[in-house]
Amino acid sequence: MLSEEPPRPLDGASQCQRVIKVSNQAGAAQAGAPPQTALPVKKAPRKFLSVSAIRSYSLVAAIAIVWIAFAFATDGIFLEPRNFSNLMRQTAVTGILSVGMVMVIVAAEIDLSVGSLIGLSGMAAVMMQTVAHAGFLSSVLVGLGVGLAVGALQGYLTAYARIPSFIVTLGGLLAWRGAAQGISGGNTYPIESPSFMSLGQSYTSPAIGIVLMLAALAAIIWYVLRRRMVQRRLEIELWSPAGAIIRVAVPAVVVIGFVLMLNAYAGIPVPVLILAAIALAGAFLMSHTTFGRRLYAVGGNPEAAKYSGVNVRRQVLWAFCILGLLSGIAGCVYTARVGSAGPEAGTLLELDAIAACVIGGASLLGGRGTVWGSCLGALFMASLDNGMSLKDVPDFVQSIVKGGILVLAVGLDALARQRE
């Protein structure tokens, strides 16, 4: 189930044309001119798929091509259940980051410090276990608290002190990495709490996986049917029957395939469930709340949003707070997955998160991007990492490939904006 961006507000020219039209009609009425006969309203033409849906399905096709290519290159190892499960766990951390990162990017800001923040929050959580002998809940709360505090600080400096977010978070990239090295003394600490370890290494039972799969299928069908009922009630028919079927069939096939593949190994990894819950909450927040609509308005045209009564600074602050909190969650999951906290944990993960958002359709100029698109971008990036690692591709070649893909994605976005 792929969400769409909310409709954008009218630009200045369209608003002026509407005002002029209303003024002319009022002037004609005062002059005694006969009222114009209202023209019949035409129903909106049916659309097979929206532009955002086409982008998302194109990315799904690109992921499928990458998987098929790596499956042939690795003699089928890439798509074996065990490696597929590892791939999903690998995707989880980048996906969690990308959910928060896309909100910041939609607001026309950027955060380069999330990789260092993952290392700092994970280190803080583990140090609570080794030094204070704290339990699972206290450790997690400390990790989340560190992420939220850092996000709030950087958001305040960006929104209220008016320091460019690039500079604020570039400084944070260095500062938070240094803080992690300082509190750890440059040492790596193992995790003591088994419950904390389960955040990154546990699996659900196959039976629970099947139940979750059926619930997801029911939710997909309900969502599509509800949208069609709303369209009929408002007398707008934007989805053709074939388009509605595709909106049910494609996500359903993906969900069934994922669950069956994961159940074939050990069940659904806990990090994947955490990512799914965060993605659902993030998609709802961006598409069905006032906060999400205002965030798109701020990124699309901050001046117009300000004159419309939107508190631009508060929106930016909240976006950074959410990203900081999700960075804390990602730090705990990442640390639990590797089994220890090190001062260099999370290095360059900020670039993977930014690349995931851009590949998923977000614009670095702000005003455009979706949570589901960023999650698909995270899966795309993780697939490249996993496949190239299986083929023993040198690290420098992997960096070149990922950097080239990022530049290509940004270039295609710039070309699309020029055409628009």
N, C-alpha and C positions, 0 to 999 in steps of 0.2 A: 504494500500500500504506500504509494508515493504522494506526499503532500505537495500542494502548490503554493506559490507565493501569493499573499493577499493582494488585491487590486491596488495599484498605485494611485495617489491623488492626482487630480488634473493639474497640468502645468499652467503657467501664467497665461499663455495665449488662449487656451481653452476656457479658462475662467473668465477672461475678458470678453470672449465671444458670447458666453452665456449671459453675462451682465448686459452687454449691448442688446442682445436679443430681447431680454426681459424689458429693458428700458424702451425699446422701440414699440413693443406691444402695449406698454402702459401709455406711451404718448399717443398712439393711435386710438386707444380707448377714450382718452380725455378729449381728443379732437372730434369725437362723434363718429369715427369710422366704424363701419360694420365689423363685428368680430369675425376673425378668420375661422373657417371651418376646420375643425381638428382632423388631421389626417389619421387614417387607421394605423395603429401601432403594429409593426411587423415583429414577429418573434425572431429572436436571435438565431442565426443559422447554426445548425448542428456542427459541432466540432468532433473530429475523430479523436484527436488528442491535443492537449494544450502544449505550448512551447516548452514549459518547464517539465512536463511529463515526457516529451520527446527527448529532452536533454538527459533525463534520468534513465530512460530505456536505452538510449545510446550508450550511456556509461555501463549499464548492465551488459549490453552486447560486447563492449570493449573488455570487460572483466571476463566474460565467457571465452573470448578469443585468447586472452592471456592464459587462462587456465588450460585450454586445449593445447596451446603451444608448449607450455611447460609440461603438460602430461606426456606429450610425445617426446620432448627433450629428455625427460627423466624416466622414460619407460614405464609410465603410469604411477610412479611413486608420489608425484605431486598430488594426485587425487585419491590416494589411499586414505581410509578413514583416520588413521593415526596422524598423518601429516595435515589432513583437513582440520582436525581438532586443534592441532598446534597453530595452524593458520588463523583460526577464529580467536584463539587466545591472544595471538599476536595483534590481531586487529582491534581487540577490545580497548587497549590503552590509547591507541591513536584515535579510535572512534569516540571515546569519552572526551578526549581533548578537543576533537573537532566540533562536537556539539556546542561547547562553550566558545570556541574560536570563531565559529560562523556567526554567532551573535555579535561579537566584537567587530568582525569584518563587515557585517551588515550595517553597523553603526559608523562605518568609514574609519575605523581605528585598526590597530594591529597590536599583537602581544608577542614579543620575541623571548619572553622569559619563562614560558611554561615548562620547557625542558629542565631548566635549573630548579624551578619550583617543585617539579616532581621529585628531584633528588632531595631537596630540602624537606618537603613534607614527609616523604618516606623515611628519611633519616630521623626526623623528629619522632615519628611513630615508633620506630624500632628502639631509639634511645630511651623512650619511656619504659620499654620492656626490660632493657638491659640495666639501666641505671635505677629507675624507680620501681622496677618489677611490677609494672602496671599490667592489667589484663587487656582483653580484646577491646572492650568498649572504650576504655580510657585512651588506648593507643590510637584507635581510629579517630576519636574526637580530637585529639591533639593534631593528627595529620590534617584533618579537615579544617581545624581552626587556623593552622598555619597558612593553608592555601587561601582561606577566606580573608584573613587579615592582610596578606600580601596583595590579593586582588583588590581589596578596598583601598589600600594605600596607593596602588598604581592608578586605580580609577579616579581617586581624588586628585592626584597630581595632574592627571590628564584633563579631567573635566573642570576642576575648579582653579587649579594653579595654572592651567592652560599651557602646560608643557607638552610638546608633541608626544603622542604615545610611542612613536618609534624610539625617541630618546629615552623616555621613562623606562620602557621595557628592555631596551638595549643595556641600560645601566643595571636593571634588575637581573638580566642574564648573567652578568658578572658578579653582582653583589650576592645573589642567592646561592650561586655555586660556591662562592667564597665562604658564605655562612655554613653551608653543608660541610665543607672541608674543615672549618674551624671547630664546630661542635663535635665532629667525629675524630679530630686529630689526624685526618687522612687515612683512617682505618675503616675496614669493612666489618659490619656487625651482623651476626646471624639472627634470624627471627626465633624468639623463644616461645611465642604463643601459637599452639596448633590451630586455634580458631582464626587467628590472623592469617596464618599460612593458607587456610582454606579459601580465602578471598581470591587467590590466584591459581590454586592448584586442585580444587575440588570439582566434582561433577555431580549432576543430578542423575537419578535413576532413569532408565529408559521409559518406565511407565509415566513418570512425571513429564518427560519430554513429549510423549504422545498427547497427554492432557493439555500441555501448553500449545502444541501444534493445533489441536482441535479448537482451542479458545482463540488462537490467532486467526484461523480460517473463518470462524464465526464473526469475529470482529471485522475482518475484511469485507465480508458479504454485507454485514449490517451497515458499514460505512458507505459503501457504494449505493445500496438501496436507499439509505437516508438522503444522500446527496441528490439522487434522482427525484425523490419525493419533494424535496425542497425546490428543485428546479421546476417541477410541474406546478407547484403551488404558486410560485412567482411568475409562471408563464414564460420561463426561459428554458430552452432545451439546448444545453451546451454540449452534452455528451450524446453521441450517436449510440445505438444499441451495440454496435461492434466495439466502440470505444469503451463502453461500460463493461463488456465481457472481458476485454483485455485488462482493464483495471482490476478485475477479480482474478483472472486466470494467471497473469504473470506473477503477482505477489504470492498467490496460492502455491504455484509450482515451486517458487523459490523457498517458501517456508517448509513445504513437505520435503523437498530435496535436502535442505539444510538439516532438519531434525533427523531424518533417516540416516544421513551420513554421520552425524555426530553420535547417534545411538548405536551405530555399527561399531564404534570404538569403546567409549566409556560413558556416554551420555552427554548432555549439554554442559559445557564448562561454566562455572559460576561467573567468571568475568564476562562471558557473553550475555548472561542474564542481566548483569548489572548494566552493561551497555544498552541492552534492549529497553530496560526500564528508563534509563536516562534519555535515550533517543525518543521514546514515546512522550515523556514529560516535556522535553525540549521542543518537539514538533507541535504539541498542543500549545505550549507557551507562545511560540512564534506565529502560529496560524489562527488561533482562536481566542486570543486575549488582547486587551488594550495595550499591554506592554509590547507585544510583538508588532502590532500595527504601528505603534509610535516609533519603534526601533527602525522599521523600514522607512518611515517618514523622515526620521533624523538622518539616516544614511543617504536617502535619495535627495533631500533638499533641506538642510538644517535651518536655513533662514525661514523658509515657508513653514516648517514645523514649529519654529519658535513663535511666529506670528499667529499660528493656529492654536496657541496655548499650551504647546508641549514643552515640558521642562527638559530641554536638551541635555543639560549637564547631569541631571538625575538619571536619565536613560543611559547615558554613557557609563556613569558610576555603577549602575546595577548590572550592566553587561560585563564589566570587569569583575565585579563581585561574583557573578555566576561562574565566569571562567576560572577565577581563583578557587572557588569551592570544588569545581569539577577537576581542577588540577590536583587538589588534595586527594580526591577520590582516586584519580588515576595514579597518583604517587603510591597510595596504599596498595592498589591492585598490582602495579608494576613491581613493587618491592616484594609482595607476597608471591608473585609468579617466579621471580628469580631466586627467592629464598633468603635474601640478605639485603642490607642497605649499604651502599657504597657512595663515596663522595662524588663519583662521576656518573651516577645513575641518571638516566633521562637525557643524556647528551644528544643534541640535535633533534630531539623529538618535536621541538617547536616547528622545525621545517617540515616534518612529515604532516603535522596537523594543518599548517597553512596550505601545503600542497594538496591535502585531502579536500579542504574547503574549496580551493580554486578549481581543482579537477571536477568537483561536484557541482560546479556552476556558480559559485559565489564570485562577486566582483570586488577586487581590492579597492575600487572607488566607492564602495558602499551601496546600500539600497537593494542589493540582490543576493540571494542565497537561501538554501533550505537545509534543514537538519538532515533529512534523508539523503540529500545529495552529498553532504559532507561525509556521512557514514559510508556511502558507496565509494566515495573517494578514498576513505581510510582503508576499505577493503582492497581497492585497486593498488594502493601503495604497499600494503602488507603482502599482497600477492606477488608483487615484483620482488620485494625483499626475500620472501620465502623461496620463490622459484630460483632466483639468482644464487641464493645460498646453497640450495640443493645441487646446483650445477658448479659449485665452487668458483663462482665468478669473483675475481679480486675486488677488494673493498673499494679501490679507487674507481674501478669501472662502474660499480653500483652507484657511487656518488655521482659520477658523470651522467649516468642514465636518468637518475631521479632528478638531478638538476635540469637536464634537458627537457624532461617531461613537464616540470614546473614552468619553465620559460615558455614552452609551447602552449600550455594551457592558458597562461596569462596573455600570450599573443593572440590566441583565438578569441579570448574574451574581448580584447581591445578591438579586433576586427569586427566582431559582432556588434559592439557599441557604435562603431563608425557607420555600419550599415543601418542601424536603427536611427 
